[in-house]
Amino acid sequence: MFKDHIENNVFHFYPSCQILFEEYGISGNFQKHLFLLESLADKLIRFNDFETLRKDLILFENPFTVQTEEQNLSRFCLDLQAELCDLQCDISLKI
């Protein structure tokens, strides 16, 4: 959306660019800076990794609310799954 606005000289989200555009008109070409917005958009894709790690992150954020069955634990980690069950059942830790 931001990129499209710059391409069409709509500066609602860019008040400083709007002032410059009103002052200099078409000679204030902001389209040559589109590569910055494209670069920023490419870097924001990195945050998609959080979605793939959501279950692991929730496990460490609050192990008392996570569903033990939903955890992707391999055979190697079955002890960890049992430990998570013990942790969730310990009333003194919940308090």
mmCIF file as gemmi writes it, N, C-alpha and C atoms, coordinates in Angstrom:
data_model
loop_
_atom_site.group_PDB
_atom_site.id
_atom_site.type_symbol
_atom_site.label_atom_id
_atom_site.label_alt_id
_atom_site.label_comp_id
_atom_site.label_asym_id
_atom_site.label_entity_id
_atom_site.label_seq_id
_atom_site.pdbx_PDB_ins_code
_atom_site.Cartn_x
_atom_site.Cartn_y
_atom_site.Cartn_z
_atom_site.occupancy
_atom_site.B_iso_or_equiv
_atom_site.pdbx_formal_charge
_atom_site.auth_seq_id
_atom_site.auth_asym_id
_atom_site.pdbx_PDB_model_num
ATOM 1 N N . MET Axp A 1 ? 0.823 -1.174 0 1 0 ? 1 A 1
ATOM 2 C CA . MET Axp A 1 ? 0 0 0 1 0 ? 1 A 1
ATOM 3 C C . MET Axp A 1 ? 0.881 1.258 0 1 0 ? 1 A 1
ATOM 4 N N . PHE Axp A 2 ? 1.895 1.295 0.866 1 0 ? 2 A 1
ATOM 5 C CA . PHE Axp A 2 ? 2.755 2.47 0.938 1 0 ? 2 A 1
ATOM 6 C C . PHE Axp A 2 ? 3.493 2.697 -0.381 1 0 ? 2 A 1
ATOM 7 N N . LYS Axp A 3 ? 3.938 1.603 -0.964 1 0 ? 3 A 1
ATOM 8 C CA . LYS Axp A 3 ? 4.659 1.69 -2.24 1 0 ? 3 A 1
ATOM 9 C C . LYS Axp A 3 ? 3.738 2.229 -3.334 1 0 ? 3 A 1
ATOM 10 N N . ASP Axp A 4 ? 2.51 1.721 -3.373 1 0 ? 4 A 1
ATOM 11 C CA . ASP Axp A 4 ? 1.542 2.194 -4.37 1 0 ? 4 A 1
ATOM 12 C C . ASP Axp A 4 ? 1.247 3.68 -4.199 1 0 ? 4 A 1
ATOM 13 N N . HIS Axp A 5 ? 1.172 4.131 -2.959 1 0 ? 5 A 1
ATOM 14 C CA . HIS Axp A 5 ? 0.907 5.546 -2.718 1 0 ? 5 A 1
ATOM 15 C C . HIS Axp A 5 ? 2.034 6.419 -3.257 1 0 ? 5 A 1
ATOM 16 N N . ILE Axp A 6 ? 3.27 6.009 -3.02 1 0 ? 6 A 1
ATOM 17 C CA . ILE Axp A 6 ? 4.41 6.774 -3.538 1 0 ? 6 A 1
ATOM 18 C C . ILE Axp A 6 ? 4.383 6.788 -5.068 1 0 ? 6 A 1
ATOM 19 N N . GLU Axp A 7 ? 4.095 5.635 -5.68 1 0 ? 7 A 1
ATOM 20 C CA . GLU Axp A 7 ? 4.056 5.559 -7.143 1 0 ? 7 A 1
ATOM 21 C C . GLU Axp A 7 ? 2.994 6.484 -7.728 1 0 ? 7 A 1
ATOM 22 N N . ASN Axp A 8 ? 1.894 6.684 -6.982 1 0 ? 8 A 1
ATOM 23 C CA . ASN Axp A 8 ? 0.79 7.511 -7.476 1 0 ? 8 A 1
ATOM 24 C C . ASN Axp A 8 ? 0.783 8.917 -6.879 1 0 ? 8 A 1
ATOM 25 N N . ASN Axp A 9 ? 1.873 9.299 -6.235 1 0 ? 9 A 1
ATOM 26 C CA . ASN Axp A 9 ? 1.996 10.622 -5.615 1 0 ? 9 A 1
ATOM 27 C C . ASN Axp A 9 ? 0.874 10.926 -4.625 1 0 ? 9 A 1
ATOM 28 N N . VAL Axp A 10 ? 0.524 9.936 -3.828 1 0 ? 10 A 1
ATOM 29 C CA . VAL Axp A 10 ? -0.433 10.107 -2.734 1 0 ? 10 A 1
ATOM 30 C C . VAL Axp A 10 ? 0.39 10.054 -1.458 1 0 ? 10 A 1
ATOM 31 N N . PHE Axp A 11 ? 0.41 11.149 -0.707 1 0 ? 11 A 1
ATOM 32 C CA . PHE Axp A 11 ? 1.321 11.258 0.423 1 0 ? 11 A 1
ATOM 33 C C . PHE Axp A 11 ? 0.6 11.379 1.756 1 0 ? 11 A 1
ATOM 34 N N . HIS Axp A 12 ? -0.536 10.739 1.865 1 0 ? 12 A 1
ATOM 35 C CA . HIS Axp A 12 ? -1.3 10.799 3.12 1 0 ? 12 A 1
ATOM 36 C C . HIS Axp A 12 ? -0.473 10.314 4.315 1 0 ? 12 A 1
ATOM 37 N N . PHE Axp A 13 ? 0.266 9.245 4.126 1 0 ? 13 A 1
ATOM 38 C CA . PHE Axp A 13 ? 1.073 8.673 5.207 1 0 ? 13 A 1
ATOM 39 C C . PHE Axp A 13 ? 2.465 9.285 5.285 1 0 ? 13 A 1
ATOM 40 N N . TYR Axp A 14 ? 2.761 10.217 4.399 1 0 ? 14 A 1
ATOM 41 C CA . TYR Axp A 14 ? 4.071 10.866 4.346 1 0 ? 14 A 1
ATOM 42 C C . TYR Axp A 14 ? 3.887 12.385 4.355 1 0 ? 14 A 1
ATOM 43 N N . PRO Axp A 15 ? 3.58 12.968 5.504 1 0 ? 15 A 1
ATOM 44 C CA . PRO Axp A 15 ? 3.295 14.41 5.529 1 0 ? 15 A 1
ATOM 45 C C . PRO Axp A 15 ? 4.48 15.267 5.076 1 0 ? 15 A 1
ATOM 46 N N . SER Axp A 16 ? 5.706 14.86 5.384 1 0 ? 16 A 1
ATOM 47 C CA . SER Axp A 16 ? 6.868 15.637 4.947 1 0 ? 16 A 1
ATOM 48 C C . SER Axp A 16 ? 7.003 15.598 3.432 1 0 ? 16 A 1
ATOM 49 N N . CYS Axp A 17 ? 6.739 14.449 2.843 1 0 ? 17 A 1
ATOM 50 C CA . CYS Axp A 17 ? 6.786 14.328 1.385 1 0 ? 17 A 1
ATOM 51 C C . CYS Axp A 17 ? 5.678 15.166 0.751 1 0 ? 17 A 1
ATOM 52 N N . GLN Axp A 18 ? 4.527 15.239 1.402 1 0 ? 18 A 1
ATOM 53 C CA . GLN Axp A 18 ? 3.415 16.043 0.895 1 0 ? 18 A 1
ATOM 54 C C . GLN Axp A 18 ? 3.808 17.521 0.822 1 0 ? 18 A 1
ATOM 55 N N . ILE Axp A 19 ? 4.478 18.001 1.866 1 0 ? 19 A 1
ATOM 56 C CA . ILE Axp A 19 ? 4.921 19.4 1.891 1 0 ? 19 A 1
ATOM 57 C C . ILE Axp A 19 ? 5.924 19.652 0.765 1 0 ? 19 A 1
ATOM 58 N N . LEU Axp A 20 ? 6.89 18.754 0.602 1 0 ? 20 A 1
ATOM 59 C CA . LEU Axp A 20 ? 7.88 18.911 -0.463 1 0 ? 20 A 1
ATOM 60 C C . LEU Axp A 20 ? 7.249 18.823 -1.847 1 0 ? 20 A 1
ATOM 61 N N . PHE Axp A 21 ? 6.273 17.934 -1.99 1 0 ? 21 A 1
ATOM 62 C CA . PHE Axp A 21 ? 5.604 17.775 -3.284 1 0 ? 21 A 1
ATOM 63 C C . PHE Axp A 21 ? 4.831 19.043 -3.636 1 0 ? 21 A 1
ATOM 64 N N . GLU Axp A 22 ? 4.171 19.642 -2.63 1 0 ? 22 A 1
ATOM 65 C CA . GLU Axp A 22 ? 3.44 20.887 -2.879 1 0 ? 22 A 1
ATOM 66 C C . GLU Axp A 22 ? 4.401 22.021 -3.235 1 0 ? 22 A 1
ATOM 67 N N . GLU Axp A 23 ? 5.589 22.014 -2.643 1 0 ? 23 A 1
ATOM 68 C CA . GLU Axp A 23 ? 6.585 23.048 -2.912 1 0 ? 23 A 1
ATOM 69 C C . GLU Axp A 23 ? 7.23 22.892 -4.283 1 0 ? 23 A 1
ATOM 70 N N . TYR Axp A 24 ? 7.658 21.673 -4.605 1 0 ? 24 A 1
ATOM 71 C CA . TYR Axp A 24 ? 8.446 21.454 -5.816 1 0 ? 24 A 1
ATOM 72 C C . TYR Axp A 24 ? 7.681 20.775 -6.939 1 0 ? 24 A 1
ATOM 73 N N . GLY Axp A 25 ? 6.491 20.283 -6.653 1 0 ? 25 A 1
ATOM 74 C CA . GLY Axp A 25 ? 5.691 19.634 -7.696 1 0 ? 25 A 1
ATOM 75 C C . GLY Axp A 25 ? 6.326 18.343 -8.171 1 0 ? 25 A 1
ATOM 76 N N . ILE Axp A 26 ? 6.234 18.108 -9.46 1 0 ? 26 A 1
ATOM 77 C CA . ILE Axp A 26 ? 6.709 16.859 -10.039 1 0 ? 26 A 1
ATOM 78 C C . ILE Axp A 26 ? 8.227 16.737 -9.941 1 0 ? 26 A 1
ATOM 79 N N . SER Axp A 27 ? 8.93 17.848 -9.837 1 0 ? 27 A 1
ATOM 80 C CA . SER Axp A 27 ? 10.387 17.749 -9.757 1 0 ? 27 A 1
ATOM 81 C C . SER Axp A 27 ? 10.838 17.089 -8.46 1 0 ? 27 A 1
ATOM 82 N N . GLY Axp A 28 ? 9.972 17.05 -7.461 1 0 ? 28 A 1
ATOM 83 C CA . GLY Axp A 28 ? 10.275 16.318 -6.223 1 0 ? 28 A 1
ATOM 84 C C . GLY Axp A 28 ? 9.897 14.863 -6.403 1 0 ? 28 A 1
ATOM 85 N N . ASN Axp A 29 ? 10.687 14.146 -7.165 1 0 ? 29 A 1
ATOM 86 C CA . ASN Axp A 29 ? 10.389 12.757 -7.533 1 0 ? 29 A 1
ATOM 87 C C . ASN Axp A 29 ? 10.773 11.815 -6.387 1 0 ? 29 A 1
ATOM 88 N N . PHE Axp A 30 ? 9.76 11.271 -5.737 1 0 ? 30 A 1
ATOM 89 C CA . PHE Axp A 30 ? 9.998 10.355 -4.621 1 0 ? 30 A 1
ATOM 90 C C . PHE Axp A 30 ? 10.063 8.905 -5.081 1 0 ? 30 A 1
ATOM 91 N N . GLN Axp A 31 ? 9.721 8.664 -6.329 1 0 ? 31 A 1
ATOM 92 C CA . GLN Axp A 31 ? 9.712 7.29 -6.833 1 0 ? 31 A 1
ATOM 93 C C . GLN Axp A 31 ? 11.114 6.697 -6.905 1 0 ? 31 A 1
ATOM 94 N N . LYS Axp A 32 ? 12.116 7.547 -6.954 1 0 ? 32 A 1
ATOM 95 C CA . LYS Axp A 32 ? 13.481 7.019 -6.991 1 0 ? 32 A 1
ATOM 96 C C . LYS Axp A 32 ? 13.882 6.406 -5.647 1 0 ? 32 A 1
ATOM 97 N N . HIS Axp A 33 ? 13.068 6.63 -4.629 1 0 ? 33 A 1
ATOM 98 C CA . HIS Axp A 33 ? 13.347 6.077 -3.302 1 0 ? 33 A 1
ATOM 99 C C . HIS Axp A 33 ? 12.514 4.821 -2.997 1 0 ? 33 A 1
ATOM 100 N N . LEU Axp A 34 ? 11.8 4.331 -3.978 1 0 ? 34 A 1
ATOM 101 C CA . LEU Axp A 34 ? 10.966 3.137 -3.78 1 0 ? 34 A 1
ATOM 102 C C . LEU Axp A 34 ? 11.788 1.924 -3.363 1 0 ? 34 A 1
ATOM 103 N N . PHE Axp A 35 ? 13.034 1.87 -3.786 1 0 ? 35 A 1
ATOM 104 C CA . PHE Axp A 35 ? 13.874 0.725 -3.425 1 0 ? 35 A 1
ATOM 105 C C . PHE Axp A 35 ? 14.009 0.615 -1.903 1 0 ? 35 A 1
ATOM 106 N N . LEU Axp A 36 ? 13.921 1.744 -1.186 1 0 ? 36 A 1
ATOM 107 C CA . LEU Axp A 36 ? 13.993 1.692 0.278 1 0 ? 36 A 1
ATOM 108 C C . LEU Axp A 36 ? 12.783 0.983 0.865 1 0 ? 36 A 1
ATOM 109 N N . LEU Axp A 37 ? 11.606 1.285 0.327 1 0 ? 37 A 1
ATOM 110 C CA . LEU Axp A 37 ? 10.396 0.605 0.802 1 0 ? 37 A 1
ATOM 111 C C . LEU Axp A 37 ? 10.426 -0.875 0.447 1 0 ? 37 A 1
ATOM 112 N N . GLU Axp A 38 ? 10.923 -1.195 -0.727 1 0 ? 38 A 1
ATOM 113 C CA . GLU Axp A 38 ? 11.024 -2.597 -1.125 1 0 ? 38 A 1
ATOM 114 C C . GLU Axp A 38 ? 12.004 -3.343 -0.23 1 0 ? 38 A 1
ATOM 115 N N . SER Axp A 39 ? 13.101 -2.712 0.096 1 0 ? 39 A 1
ATOM 116 C CA . SER Axp A 39 ? 14.093 -3.319 0.983 1 0 ? 39 A 1
ATOM 117 C C . SER Axp A 39 ? 13.503 -3.552 2.371 1 0 ? 39 A 1
ATOM 118 N N . LEU Axp A 40 ? 12.747 -2.574 2.858 1 0 ? 40 A 1
ATOM 119 C CA . LEU Axp A 40 ? 12.105 -2.711 4.167 1 0 ? 40 A 1
ATOM 120 C C . LEU Axp A 40 ? 11.095 -3.851 4.159 1 0 ? 40 A 1
ATOM 121 N N . ALA Axp A 41 ? 10.307 -3.95 3.105 1 0 ? 41 A 1
ATOM 122 C CA . ALA Axp A 41 ? 9.318 -5.031 3.002 1 0 ? 41 A 1
ATOM 123 C C . ALA Axp A 41 ? 10 -6.393 2.976 1 0 ? 41 A 1
ATOM 124 N N . ASP Axp A 42 ? 11.129 -6.487 2.295 1 0 ? 42 A 1
ATOM 125 C CA . ASP Axp A 42 ? 11.875 -7.749 2.263 1 0 ? 42 A 1
ATOM 126 C C . ASP Axp A 42 ? 12.376 -8.132 3.645 1 0 ? 42 A 1
ATOM 127 N N . LYS Axp A 43 ? 12.788 -7.157 4.42 1 0 ? 43 A 1
ATOM 128 C CA . LYS Axp A 43 ? 13.295 -7.432 5.757 1 0 ? 43 A 1
ATOM 129 C C . LYS Axp A 43 ? 12.169 -7.83 6.724 1 0 ? 43 A 1
ATOM 130 N N . LEU Axp A 44 ? 10.973 -7.329 6.501 1 0 ? 44 A 1
ATOM 131 C CA . LEU Axp A 44 ? 9.852 -7.663 7.377 1 0 ? 44 A 1
ATOM 132 C C . LEU Axp A 44 ? 9.409 -9.112 7.221 1 0 ? 44 A 1
ATOM 133 N N . ILE Axp A 45 ? 9.765 -9.74 6.132 1 0 ? 45 A 1
ATOM 134 C CA . ILE Axp A 45 ? 9.411 -11.147 5.908 1 0 ? 45 A 1
ATOM 135 C C . ILE Axp A 45 ? 10.051 -12.021 6.983 1 0 ? 45 A 1
ATOM 136 N N . ARG Axp A 46 ? 11.139 -11.559 7.559 1 0 ? 46 A 1
ATOM 137 C CA . ARG Axp A 46 ? 11.815 -12.337 8.603 1 0 ? 46 A 1
ATOM 138 C C . ARG Axp A 46 ? 10.892 -12.641 9.775 1 0 ? 46 A 1
ATOM 139 N N . PHE Axp A 47 ? 9.921 -11.776 10.027 1 0 ? 47 A 1
ATOM 140 C CA . PHE Axp A 47 ? 9.033 -11.981 11.156 1 0 ? 47 A 1
ATOM 141 C C . PHE Axp A 47 ? 8.085 -13.162 10.939 1 0 ? 47 A 1
ATOM 142 N N . ASN Axp A 48 ? 8.001 -13.686 9.726 1 0 ? 48 A 1
ATOM 143 C CA . ASN Axp A 48 ? 7.181 -14.867 9.47 1 0 ? 48 A 1
ATOM 144 C C . ASN Axp A 48 ? 7.721 -16.083 10.213 1 0 ? 48 A 1
ATOM 145 N N . ASP Axp A 49 ? 9.001 -16.053 10.566 1 0 ? 49 A 1
ATOM 146 C CA . ASP Axp A 49 ? 9.588 -17.163 11.31 1 0 ? 49 A 1
ATOM 147 C C . ASP Axp A 49 ? 8.917 -17.334 12.671 1 0 ? 49 A 1
ATOM 148 N N . PHE Axp A 50 ? 8.419 -16.263 13.243 1 0 ? 50 A 1
ATOM 149 C CA . PHE Axp A 50 ? 7.764 -16.361 14.542 1 0 ? 50 A 1
ATOM 150 C C . PHE Axp A 50 ? 6.521 -17.236 14.467 1 0 ? 50 A 1
ATOM 151 N N . GLU Axp A 51 ? 5.823 -17.198 13.343 1 0 ? 51 A 1
ATOM 152 C CA . GLU Axp A 51 ? 4.631 -18.026 13.196 1 0 ? 51 A 1
ATOM 153 C C . GLU Axp A 51 ? 5.009 -19.505 13.195 1 0 ? 51 A 1
ATOM 154 N N . THR Axp A 52 ? 6.109 -19.854 12.558 1 0 ? 52 A 1
ATOM 155 C CA . THR Axp A 52 ? 6.521 -21.262 12.533 1 0 ? 52 A 1
ATOM 156 C C . THR Axp A 52 ? 7.046 -21.712 13.891 1 0 ? 52 A 1
ATOM 157 N N . LEU Axp A 53 ? 7.524 -20.778 14.684 1 0 ? 53 A 1
ATOM 158 C CA . LEU Axp A 53 ? 8.057 -21.11 16.007 1 0 ? 53 A 1
ATOM 159 C C . LEU Axp A 53 ? 7.056 -20.869 17.128 1 0 ? 53 A 1
ATOM 160 N N . ARG Axp A 54 ? 5.819 -20.552 16.787 1 0 ? 54 A 1
ATOM 161 C CA . ARG Axp A 54 ? 4.814 -20.168 17.776 1 0 ? 54 A 1
ATOM 162 C C . ARG Axp A 54 ? 4.689 -21.177 18.919 1 0 ? 54 A 1
ATOM 163 N N . LYS Axp A 55 ? 4.569 -22.467 18.594 1 0 ? 55 A 1
ATOM 164 C CA . LYS Axp A 55 ? 4.382 -23.479 19.641 1 0 ? 55 A 1
ATOM 165 C C . LYS Axp A 55 ? 5.577 -23.531 20.586 1 0 ? 55 A 1
ATOM 166 N N . ASP Axp A 56 ? 6.774 -23.42 20.031 1 0 ? 56 A 1
ATOM 167 C CA . ASP Axp A 56 ? 7.964 -23.435 20.881 1 0 ? 56 A 1
ATOM 168 C C . ASP Axp A 56 ? 8.039 -22.189 21.749 1 0 ? 56 A 1
ATOM 169 N N . LEU Axp A 57 ? 7.678 -21.056 21.187 1 0 ? 57 A 1
ATOM 170 C CA . LEU Axp A 57 ? 7.736 -19.812 21.942 1 0 ? 57 A 1
ATOM 171 C C . LEU Axp A 57 ? 6.708 -19.801 23.072 1 0 ? 57 A 1
ATOM 172 N N . ILE Axp A 58 ? 5.52 -20.31 22.808 1 0 ? 58 A 1
ATOM 173 C CA . ILE Axp A 58 ? 4.478 -20.367 23.834 1 0 ? 58 A 1
ATOM 174 C C . ILE Axp A 58 ? 4.906 -21.297 24.962 1 0 ? 58 A 1
ATOM 175 N N . LEU Axp A 59 ? 5.591 -22.371 24.618 1 0 ? 59 A 1
ATOM 176 C CA . LEU Axp A 59 ? 6.072 -23.31 25.629 1 0 ? 59 A 1
ATOM 177 C C . LEU Axp A 59 ? 6.965 -22.599 26.638 1 0 ? 59 A 1
ATOM 178 N N . PHE Axp A 60 ? 7.835 -21.725 26.164 1 0 ? 60 A 1
ATOM 179 C CA . PHE Axp A 60 ? 8.749 -21.03 27.064 1 0 ? 60 A 1
ATOM 180 C C . PHE Axp A 60 ? 8.135 -19.779 27.683 1 0 ? 60 A 1
ATOM 181 N N . GLU Axp A 61 ? 7.127 -19.232 27.036 1 0 ? 61 A 1
ATOM 182 C CA . GLU Axp A 61 ? 6.467 -18.049 27.576 1 0 ? 61 A 1
ATOM 183 C C . GLU Axp A 61 ? 5.655 -18.411 28.816 1 0 ? 61 A 1
ATOM 184 N N . ASN Axp A 62 ? 4.848 -19.455 28.705 1 0 ? 62 A 1
ATOM 185 C CA . ASN Axp A 62 ? 4.033 -19.885 29.838 1 0 ? 62 A 1
ATOM 186 C C . ASN Axp A 62 ? 3.777 -21.389 29.717 1 0 ? 62 A 1
ATOM 187 N N . PRO Axp A 63 ? 4.626 -22.205 30.312 1 0 ? 63 A 1
ATOM 188 C CA . PRO Axp A 63 ? 4.481 -23.659 30.166 1 0 ? 63 A 1
ATOM 189 C C . PRO Axp A 63 ? 3.226 -24.219 30.839 1 0 ? 63 A 1
ATOM 190 N N . PHE Axp A 64 ? 2.574 -23.418 31.676 1 0 ? 64 A 1
ATOM 191 C CA . PHE Axp A 64 ? 1.378 -23.917 32.354 1 0 ? 64 A 1
ATOM 192 C C . PHE Axp A 64 ? 0.148 -23.913 31.452 1 0 ? 64 A 1
ATOM 193 N N . THR Axp A 65 ? 0.136 -23.107 30.424 1 0 ? 65 A 1
ATOM 194 C CA . THR Axp A 65 ? -1.046 -23.012 29.568 1 0 ? 65 A 1
ATOM 195 C C . THR Axp A 65 ? -0.926 -23.779 28.259 1 0 ? 65 A 1
ATOM 196 N N . VAL Axp A 66 ? 0.255 -24.255 27.935 1 0 ? 66 A 1
ATOM 197 C CA . VAL Axp A 66 ? 0.468 -24.945 26.669 1 0 ? 66 A 1
ATOM 198 C C . VAL Axp A 66 ? -0.161 -26.344 26.71 1 0 ? 66 A 1
ATOM 199 N N . GLN Axp A 67 ? -0.686 -26.775 25.563 1 0 ? 67 A 1
ATOM 200 C CA . GLN Axp A 67 ? -1.247 -28.118 25.452 1 0 ? 67 A 1
ATOM 201 C C . GLN Axp A 67 ? -0.109 -29.097 25.2 1 0 ? 67 A 1
ATOM 202 N N . THR Axp A 68 ? 0.091 -30.026 26.105 1 0 ? 68 A 1
ATOM 203 C CA . THR Axp A 68 ? 1.209 -30.975 26.01 1 0 ? 68 A 1
ATOM 204 C C . THR Axp A 68 ? 1.119 -31.802 24.739 1 0 ? 68 A 1
ATOM 205 N N . GLU Axp A 69 ? -0.084 -32.19 24.355 1 0 ? 69 A 1
ATOM 206 C CA . GLU Axp A 69 ? -0.257 -33.043 23.178 1 0 ? 69 A 1
ATOM 207 C C . GLU Axp A 69 ? 0.124 -32.317 21.884 1 0 ? 69 A 1
ATOM 208 N N . GLU Axp A 70 ? 0.001 -30.995 21.869 1 0 ? 70 A 1
ATOM 209 C CA . GLU Axp A 70 ? 0.278 -30.233 20.66 1 0 ? 70 A 1
ATOM 210 C C . GLU Axp A 70 ? 1.762 -29.946 20.459 1 0 ? 70 A 1
ATOM 211 N N . GLN Axp A 71 ? 2.556 -30.211 21.45 1 0 ? 71 A 1
ATOM 212 C CA . GLN Axp A 71 ? 3.983 -29.944 21.327 1 0 ? 71 A 1
ATOM 213 C C . GLN Axp A 71 ? 4.62 -30.958 20.391 1 0 ? 71 A 1
ATOM 214 N N . ASN Axp A 72 ? 5.461 -30.47 19.505 1 0 ? 72 A 1
ATOM 215 C CA . ASN Axp A 72 ? 6.139 -31.319 18.531 1 0 ? 72 A 1
ATOM 216 C C . ASN Axp A 72 ? 7.391 -31.898 19.183 1 0 ? 72 A 1
ATOM 217 N N . LEU Axp A 73 ? 7.2 -32.903 19.998 1 0 ? 73 A 1
ATOM 218 C CA . LEU Axp A 73 ? 8.308 -33.5 20.724 1 0 ? 73 A 1
ATOM 219 C C . LEU Axp A 73 ? 8.642 -34.853 20.107 1 0 ? 73 A 1
ATOM 220 N N . SER Axp A 74 ? 9.869 -35.046 19.764 1 0 ? 74 A 1
ATOM 221 C CA . SER Axp A 74 ? 10.308 -36.306 19.157 1 0 ? 74 A 1
ATOM 222 C C . SER Axp A 74 ? 10.452 -37.374 20.236 1 0 ? 74 A 1
ATOM 223 N N . ARG Axp A 75 ? 10.783 -38.58 19.808 1 0 ? 75 A 1
ATOM 224 C CA . ARG Axp A 75 ? 10.968 -39.672 20.755 1 0 ? 75 A 1
ATOM 225 C C . ARG Axp A 75 ? 12.068 -39.341 21.755 1 0 ? 75 A 1
ATOM 226 N N . PHE Axp A 76 ? 13.055 -38.614 21.29 1 0 ? 76 A 1
ATOM 227 C CA . PHE Axp A 76 ? 14.157 -38.182 22.159 1 0 ? 76 A 1
ATOM 228 C C . PHE Axp A 76 ? 13.651 -37.28 23.279 1 0 ? 76 A 1
ATOM 229 N N . CYS Axp A 77 ? 12.582 -36.558 23.009 1 0 ? 77 A 1
ATOM 230 C CA . CYS Axp A 77 ? 12.082 -35.57 23.97 1 0 ? 77 A 1
ATOM 231 C C . CYS Axp A 77 ? 10.883 -36.058 24.775 1 0 ? 77 A 1
ATOM 232 N N . LEU Axp A 78 ? 10.613 -37.347 24.757 1 0 ? 78 A 1
ATOM 233 C CA . LEU Axp A 78 ? 9.473 -37.848 25.526 1 0 ? 78 A 1
ATOM 234 C C . LEU Axp A 78 ? 9.641 -37.566 27.01 1 0 ? 78 A 1
ATOM 235 N N . ASP Axp A 79 ? 10.874 -37.573 27.488 1 0 ? 79 A 1
ATOM 236 C CA . ASP Axp A 79 ? 11.121 -37.22 28.884 1 0 ? 79 A 1
ATOM 237 C C . ASP Axp A 79 ? 10.713 -35.78 29.15 1 0 ? 79 A 1
ATOM 238 N N . LEU Axp A 80 ? 10.957 -34.915 28.179 1 0 ? 80 A 1
ATOM 239 C CA . LEU Axp A 80 ? 10.561 -33.515 28.335 1 0 ? 80 A 1
ATOM 240 C C . LEU Axp A 80 ? 9.041 -33.362 28.369 1 0 ? 80 A 1
ATOM 241 N N . GLN Axp A 81 ? 8.342 -34.19 27.585 1 0 ? 81 A 1
ATOM 242 C CA . GLN Axp A 81 ? 6.889 -34.144 27.592 1 0 ? 81 A 1
ATOM 243 C C . GLN Axp A 81 ? 6.36 -34.595 28.954 1 0 ? 81 A 1
ATOM 244 N N . ALA Axp A 82 ? 6.953 -35.631 29.524 1 0 ? 82 A 1
ATOM 245 C CA . ALA Axp A 82 ? 6.554 -36.086 30.853 1 0 ? 82 A 1
ATOM 246 C C . ALA Axp A 82 ? 6.873 -35.016 31.891 1 0 ? 82 A 1
ATOM 247 N N . GLU Axp A 83 ? 8.009 -34.357 31.735 1 0 ? 83 A 1
ATOM 248 C CA . GLU Axp A 83 ? 8.387 -33.29 32.66 1 0 ? 83 A 1
ATOM 249 C C . GLU Axp A 83 ? 7.421 -32.112 32.567 1 0 ? 83 A 1
ATOM 250 N N . LEU Axp A 84 ? 6.952 -31.817 31.364 1 0 ? 84 A 1
ATOM 251 C CA . LEU Axp A 84 ? 5.976 -30.748 31.173 1 0 ? 84 A 1
ATOM 252 C C . LEU Axp A 84 ? 4.657 -31.096 31.851 1 0 ? 84 A 1
ATOM 253 N N . CYS Axp A 85 ? 4.241 -32.365 31.766 1 0 ? 85 A 1
ATOM 254 C CA . CYS Axp A 85 ? 3.023 -32.806 32.46 1 0 ? 85 A 1
ATOM 255 C C . CYS Axp A 85 ? 3.186 -32.658 33.968 1 0 ? 85 A 1
ATOM 256 N N . ASP Axp A 86 ? 4.332 -33.066 34.481 1 0 ? 86 A 1
ATOM 257 C CA . ASP Axp A 86 ? 4.588 -32.928 35.922 1 0 ? 86 A 1
ATOM 258 C C . ASP Axp A 86 ? 4.579 -31.456 36.334 1 0 ? 86 A 1
ATOM 259 N N . LEU Axp A 87 ? 5.176 -30.626 35.534 1 0 ? 87 A 1
ATOM 260 C CA . LEU Axp A 87 ? 5.228 -29.202 35.825 1 0 ? 87 A 1
ATOM 261 C C . LEU Axp A 87 ? 3.826 -28.601 35.876 1 0 ? 87 A 1
ATOM 262 N N . GLN Axp A 88 ? 2.983 -28.963 34.911 1 0 ? 88 A 1
ATOM 263 C CA . GLN Axp A 88 ? 1.625 -28.41 34.855 1 0 ? 88 A 1
ATOM 264 C C . GLN Axp A 88 ? 0.744 -28.919 35.997 1 0 ? 88 A 1
ATOM 265 N N . CYS Axp A 89 ? 1.072 -30.077 36.55 1 0 ? 89 A 1
ATOM 266 C CA . CYS Axp A 89 ? 0.278 -30.647 37.638 1 0 ? 89 A 1
ATOM 267 C C . CYS Axp A 89 ? 0.75 -30.211 39.014 1 0 ? 89 A 1
ATOM 268 N N . ASP Axp A 90 ? 1.872 -29.56 39.105 1 0 ? 90 A 1
ATOM 269 C CA . ASP Axp A 90 ? 2.424 -29.155 40.399 1 0 ? 90 A 1
ATOM 270 C C . ASP Axp A 90 ? 1.736 -27.868 40.855 1 0 ? 90 A 1
ATOM 271 N N . ILE Axp A 91 ? 0.88 -28.002 41.851 1 0 ? 91 A 1
ATOM 272 C CA . ILE Axp A 91 ? 0.094 -26.879 42.356 1 0 ? 91 A 1
ATOM 273 C C . ILE Axp A 91 ? 0.974 -25.809 42.992 1 0 ? 91 A 1
ATOM 274 N N . SER Axp A 92 ? 2.016 -26.218 43.681 1 0 ? 92 A 1
ATOM 275 C CA . SER Axp A 92 ? 2.881 -25.235 44.321 1 0 ? 92 A 1
ATOM 276 C C . SER Axp A 92 ? 3.576 -24.323 43.295 1 0 ? 92 A 1
ATOM 277 N N . LEU Axp A 93 ? 3.914 -24.864 42.138 1 0 ? 93 A 1
ATOM 278 C CA . LEU Axp A 93 ? 4.524 -24.041 41.097 1 0 ? 93 A 1
ATOM 279 C C . LEU Axp A 93 ? 3.51 -23.096 40.436 1 0 ? 93 A 1
ATOM 280 N N . LYS Axp A 94 ? 2.285 -23.558 40.309 1 0 ? 94 A 1
ATOM 281 C CA . LYS Axp A 94 ? 1.248 -22.713 39.72 1 0 ? 94 A 1
ATOM 282 C C . LYS Axp A 94 ? 0.96 -21.5 40.597 1 0 ? 94 A 1
ATOM 283 N N . ILE Axp A 95 ? 1.03 -21.72 41.898 1 0 ? 95 A 1
ATOM 284 C CA . ILE Axp A 95 ? 0.771 -20.61 42.844 1 0 ? 95 A 1
ATOM 285 C C . ILE Axp A 95 ? 1.889 -19.619 42.762 1 0 ? 95 A 1
